[in-house]
Amino acid sequence: MPAVWAARFVEAHLSSTELTAMSDPLVFFDVDTDEVLELLTDGEIEVEGRMPHSSNATLLVEVVDPDDADRRMQAIYKPGRGERPLWDFPPDLYKREAAMYRLAAALGWDVVPPTTIRLGPFGEGSIQAFVDADFAEHYFTLHEAVADGERDDAALDDLRKLCVLDLLANNTDRKSGHCLLGRNGRIYGIDHGLAFHAQWKLRTVMWDFVGEPIPAPLLEAVEGALRDGFPAELLCLLDPLERDALETRARAVVEAGEFPADDTDGHRYPWPLV
């Protein structure tokens, strides 16, 4: 990131305590999705600070309705200008954040927070509804709780949806901490900038379902997307090779009908794991 931009980004790093101690804005899972997207798209952005442990510029913001100051929502803003260049991914990773949401929405899976693309204080980027979460929980703790019967079938269903979503999107960075337990008891996936590459690059910690049949409703959703075509608002964010690869992966998921194993003897894990 150029020094001039680095100097302008807010450097106040927020702790998990500070994140949970803020005032009471709207929480996205308590509001109609269309209303959330409207607020994210049209609201005024006020930067609160920079998220901890983020390699790229990842800013906690508050989005305020210009006509009603009491109608506001916390969100995560990732400007393209704050991204570190990568040798194996093109720039504008923020577009992939929106693409993952649009893929999940096309499948009818409410496991990615509403996300859109817009201009913000530091240029165009993605803006995603902030998950009001228990930040002590992550994939490893959540899956253990499911296995021990401490969480219901809805949590298991969310994890399986995220696992299939990662297969479809070729997620290269599914760390354990990228699975959040919302205060509503639902599980959400975040941080999807490294996805949708045309080359198979899957890296994930979610290998606990290996060999299990993918539940029929999930396969039916993927089959429906193949039959009807993935939506234009998703495809416009991918290049032609990435679009073809997405369809190829979707067909492979349907044909296999089960969660795959790591074909590299342990190399398909991200680092750090959490």
C-alpha positions as CSV (number, residue, x, y, z in Angstrom):
1,M,0.0,0.0,0.0
2,P,1.5,3.4,-1.0
3,A,2.8,5.4,2.0
4,V,0.5,8.3,1.3
5,W,-2.5,5.9,1.7
6,A,-1.0,4.1,4.7
7,A,-0.7,7.5,6.5
8,R,-4.4,8.2,5.9
9,F,-5.8,4.9,7.0
10,V,-7.1,4.9,10.6
11,E,-4.5,3.2,12.7
12,A,-6.6,2.7,15.9
13,H,-6.8,-1.1,16.3
14,L,-10.0,-2.3,18.0
15,S,-9.9,-5.1,20.6
16,S,-12.7,-7.6,20.8
17,T,-13.8,-5.9,24.1
18,E,-14.2,-2.6,22.3
19,L,-16.1,-4.3,19.4
20,T,-18.7,-5.7,21.8
21,A,-18.9,-2.6,24.0
22,M,-20.0,-0.1,21.3
23,S,-23.4,1.5,21.2
24,D,-26.5,-0.2,19.8
25,P,-26.7,0.1,16.0
26,L,-28.9,-2.1,13.9
27,V,-27.8,-5.8,13.7
28,F,-28.1,-7.1,10.2
29,F,-29.8,-10.4,11.1
30,D,-32.6,-8.5,12.8
31,V,-33.4,-6.5,9.7
32,D,-34.7,-7.3,6.2
33,T,-31.8,-8.1,3.8
34,D,-33.0,-5.6,1.2
35,E,-33.1,-2.9,3.9
36,V,-29.6,-3.9,5.0
37,L,-28.2,-3.7,1.4
38,E,-29.9,-0.3,0.9
39,L,-28.3,1.1,4.0
40,L,-24.9,-0.3,3.1
41,T,-25.1,1.1,-0.4
42,D,-26.5,4.6,0.4
43,G,-25.6,5.4,4.0
44,E,-22.9,7.8,5.0
45,I,-19.7,6.0,6.2
46,E,-18.0,7.0,9.4
47,V,-14.7,5.2,10.1
48,E,-14.4,3.8,13.7
49,G,-11.0,2.1,13.4
50,R,-8.9,-0.6,11.9
51,M,-9.7,-4.3,12.6
52,P,-6.9,-6.1,14.5
53,H,-4.8,-8.8,12.9
54,S,-5.7,-7.7,9.3
55,S,-3.0,-7.8,6.6
56,N,-5.0,-5.5,4.3
57,A,-6.9,-2.3,5.2
58,T,-9.9,-3.7,7.0
59,L,-11.9,-0.9,8.6
60,L,-14.8,-1.0,11.1
61,V,-17.2,1.7,10.1
62,E,-20.7,2.8,10.9
63,V,-23.1,3.4,8.1
64,V,-25.7,6.0,8.9
65,D,-28.9,6.8,7.0
66,P,-28.5,10.4,5.8
67,D,-32.3,11.0,6.5
68,D,-32.4,9.3,9.9
69,A,-29.3,9.3,12.2
70,D,-30.9,6.7,14.5
71,R,-30.9,4.2,11.6
72,R,-27.3,3.0,11.5
73,M,-25.3,-0.2,11.2
74,Q,-21.8,-1.3,11.8
75,A,-20.0,-2.7,8.8
76,I,-16.5,-3.8,7.5
77,Y,-15.1,-1.6,4.7
78,K,-12.2,-3.0,2.6
79,P,-11.0,-0.4,0.1
80,G,-9.1,-1.7,-2.9
81,R,-6.4,0.9,-2.3
82,G,-5.5,-0.8,1.0
83,E,-4.7,-4.2,-0.5
84,R,-1.3,-5.6,-0.7
85,P,-0.4,-6.8,-4.2
86,L,-0.3,-10.6,-4.6
87,W,1.5,-12.6,-7.3
88,D,-1.2,-15.2,-7.7
89,F,-4.3,-13.0,-7.5
90,P,-5.3,-10.0,-9.5
91,P,-6.0,-6.7,-7.7
92,D,-9.4,-5.7,-6.3
93,L,-9.8,-8.6,-3.9
94,Y,-12.8,-6.7,-2.4
95,K,-14.8,-7.8,-5.5
96,R,-14.5,-11.4,-4.4
97,E,-15.9,-10.5,-1.0
98,A,-19.1,-9.4,-2.8
99,A,-19.0,-12.3,-5.2
100,M,-19.0,-14.8,-2.2
101,Y,-22.1,-13.1,-0.8
102,R,-23.8,-13.2,-4.2
103,L,-23.0,-16.9,-4.6
104,A,-24.4,-17.7,-1.2
105,A,-27.5,-15.6,-1.9
106,A,-28.0,-17.3,-5.2
107,L,-28.0,-20.7,-3.5
108,G,-30.4,-19.4,-0.8
109,W,-27.8,-19.9,2.0
110,D,-27.8,-17.2,4.7
111,V,-24.2,-17.9,5.8
112,V,-22.4,-14.8,4.4
113,P,-23.2,-11.3,5.8
114,P,-24.8,-9.0,3.2
115,T,-22.0,-7.4,1.2
116,T,-21.9,-4.9,-1.6
117,I,-19.4,-2.7,-3.5
118,R,-19.4,1.1,-3.2
119,L,-17.3,4.2,-3.0
120,G,-16.1,5.0,0.5
121,P,-13.6,7.4,2.2
122,F,-10.6,5.6,0.7
123,G,-12.1,4.8,-2.7
124,E,-14.1,1.9,-4.0
125,G,-14.2,-1.3,-1.9
126,S,-16.5,-3.9,-0.4
127,I,-18.7,-3.1,2.6
128,Q,-20.1,-6.0,4.6
129,A,-22.5,-6.0,7.5
130,F,-20.6,-6.5,10.7
131,V,-21.4,-9.7,12.5
132,D,-22.3,-9.2,16.1
133,A,-20.5,-12.3,17.3
134,D,-19.0,-14.2,20.2
135,F,-15.4,-13.7,19.1
136,A,-14.2,-16.5,21.5
137,E,-15.8,-19.0,19.1
138,H,-14.4,-20.1,15.7
139,Y,-14.7,-23.2,13.5
140,F,-12.7,-25.5,15.8
141,T,-14.7,-24.7,18.9
142,L,-18.0,-24.7,16.9
143,H,-17.5,-28.0,15.3
144,E,-16.4,-29.5,18.6
145,A,-19.6,-28.2,20.2
146,V,-21.7,-29.7,17.4
147,A,-19.9,-33.1,17.7
148,D,-20.6,-33.0,21.5
149,G,-24.3,-32.2,21.0
150,E,-23.9,-28.8,22.5
151,R,-25.3,-27.0,19.4
152,D,-28.3,-27.8,17.3
153,D,-28.7,-29.1,13.8
154,A,-28.9,-25.5,12.4
155,A,-25.3,-24.9,13.4
156,L,-24.2,-28.1,11.7
157,D,-26.2,-27.1,8.6
158,D,-24.5,-23.7,8.5
159,L,-21.0,-25.4,8.7
160,R,-21.9,-27.8,5.9
161,K,-23.2,-24.9,3.7
162,L,-19.9,-23.0,4.3
163,C,-17.9,-26.1,3.4
164,V,-19.8,-26.6,0.1
165,L,-19.6,-22.8,-0.6
166,D,-15.8,-23.0,-0.2
167,L,-15.6,-25.9,-2.7
168,L,-17.7,-23.9,-5.2
169,A,-15.8,-20.7,-4.7
170,N,-12.3,-22.3,-4.4
171,N,-11.7,-20.5,-1.2
172,T,-8.0,-20.3,-0.5
173,D,-8.2,-18.9,3.0
174,R,-10.8,-20.6,5.2
175,K,-9.2,-20.1,8.6
176,S,-11.0,-21.2,11.7
177,G,-11.4,-17.6,12.8
178,H,-13.3,-16.9,9.5
179,C,-16.3,-18.7,10.9
180,L,-18.2,-16.5,13.4
181,L,-21.0,-17.4,15.8
182,G,-23.6,-14.6,15.6
183,R,-25.5,-13.5,18.7
184,N,-28.5,-15.0,17.0
185,G,-26.9,-18.5,17.2
186,R,-26.2,-18.7,13.4
187,I,-22.8,-19.2,11.9
188,Y,-21.4,-16.9,9.3
189,G,-18.3,-17.0,7.0
190,I,-16.2,-13.9,6.5
191,D,-12.9,-12.9,4.7
192,H,-13.5,-14.2,1.2
193,G,-11.0,-12.0,-0.8
194,L,-8.9,-15.1,-1.8
195,A,-11.5,-17.0,-3.7
196,F,-12.8,-17.8,-7.2
197,H,-9.3,-18.3,-8.7
198,A,-9.5,-20.3,-11.9
199,Q,-6.7,-22.6,-10.7
200,W,-7.6,-25.1,-8.0
201,K,-6.2,-23.6,-4.8
202,L,-8.5,-24.7,-2.0
203,R,-7.1,-24.2,1.5
204,T,-9.4,-24.7,4.5
205,V,-9.5,-26.1,8.0
206,M,-13.0,-27.6,7.4
207,W,-11.9,-31.2,6.7
208,D,-14.2,-32.8,9.3
209,F,-16.9,-33.8,6.8
210,V,-14.6,-35.9,4.5
211,G,-16.5,-38.8,2.9
212,E,-19.9,-37.7,4.3
213,P,-22.7,-37.4,1.7
214,I,-23.5,-33.7,1.0
215,P,-27.1,-33.3,2.2
216,A,-29.7,-33.4,-0.6
217,P,-31.0,-29.9,-0.1
218,L,-27.5,-28.5,-0.6
219,L,-26.9,-30.5,-3.7
220,E,-30.4,-29.5,-5.0
221,A,-29.4,-25.8,-4.6
222,V,-26.2,-26.3,-6.6
223,E,-28.1,-28.2,-9.3
224,G,-30.6,-25.4,-9.5
225,A,-27.9,-22.8,-10.0
226,L,-26.4,-24.9,-12.7
227,R,-29.8,-25.4,-14.4
228,D,-30.8,-21.7,-14.1
229,G,-27.4,-20.2,-14.5
230,F,-25.5,-18.2,-11.9
231,P,-26.8,-14.7,-11.6
232,A,-25.3,-11.9,-13.7
233,E,-24.5,-9.8,-10.6
234,L,-22.1,-12.6,-9.5
235,L,-20.6,-13.4,-12.9
236,C,-19.8,-9.7,-13.7
237,L,-17.3,-9.8,-10.8
238,L,-15.3,-12.7,-12.3
239,D,-13.3,-13.0,-15.5
240,P,-14.2,-15.6,-18.2
241,L,-11.8,-18.3,-16.9
242,E,-13.1,-17.9,-13.4
243,R,-16.7,-18.2,-14.5
244,D,-16.0,-21.4,-16.4
245,A,-14.1,-22.7,-13.4
246,L,-17.0,-22.0,-11.1
247,E,-19.3,-24.0,-13.2
248,T,-16.8,-26.8,-13.5
249,R,-16.5,-27.0,-9.7
250,A,-20.2,-26.9,-9.3
251,R,-20.7,-29.8,-11.6
252,A,-17.9,-31.7,-9.8
253,V,-19.6,-31.2,-6.4
254,V,-22.9,-32.5,-7.8
255,E,-21.3,-35.5,-9.5
256,A,-19.2,-36.5,-6.4
257,G,-22.2,-36.0,-4.0
258,E,-19.9,-36.1,-1.0
259,F,-17.4,-33.9,0.9
260,P,-13.9,-34.5,-0.6
261,A,-10.7,-35.4,1.1
262,D,-7.4,-33.4,1.0
263,D,-5.6,-34.7,-2.1
264,T,-2.3,-33.3,-1.0
265,D,-1.6,-35.2,2.2
266,G,-2.1,-32.1,4.4
267,H,-1.0,-29.2,2.3
268,R,-4.5,-27.7,1.8
269,Y,-4.5,-25.9,5.1
270,P,-4.2,-22.1,5.5
271,W,-1.8,-20.5,7.8
272,P,-2.3,-19.5,10.5
273,L,-5.0,-22.0,11.2
274,V,-7.1,-19.6,13.3
